[in-house]
Amino acid sequence: MESETINKIELMDSGELLLGLEGNGKPMYQYIYREAAGVYWDETLHGFKSTELKEWSCSKWFSHIIGIVKSGLGVELILSSKATWNNIPEKDKEEIIENNAI
């Protein structure tokens, strides 16, 4: 299984959660939308993002994106211990770190 490193977690002004990748990603990542699970590839930002957060927290969306990318594309997303965090509530940040063992 391939892997990519997440180096940025951001709650964007649009209300979407972005998981930015260390590399530029691959053209095939654009097909993640076919999973019809609210996860999309953003070529400009080099990351996977959610639809607008409404009912789910950042930590729930983080786990959802990780799972959908793994099952849909066969790519394991690994959280870097040096990742940057933007606009993520502290509670969600702690939960993401705890659940992803960095």
Steps between C-alpha positions, in 0.01 A plus 500: 500500500625845413525770764501879511597729787256759633692816583211744539159481667286807446143603560457736208290817499257315273430253784680213326769289667822472297761229546800636310762257371876532518531415130292625211281191490413309184252569219299190598410661834238709321285187469434485875172684433368175348472356849208744553608552861553876512877478443672684214852558368612862474774519235593858588540436873645149453266341747179319571211702633154448638174661416400779738506386862150502645421209730843338527802630690845550346623180663209297361559641150873431532431132571240487222739643239777260608264203464351603166842565344625163623200302376439699181854562377710251694705782649583517869517855635753538782495800731840667534613598850608830339162575342368855519158558654279792394167589662456151651334502846742375767267215601489372139877538463561292813255233382660481154849468648386237751321292236789520253785436744754765411 
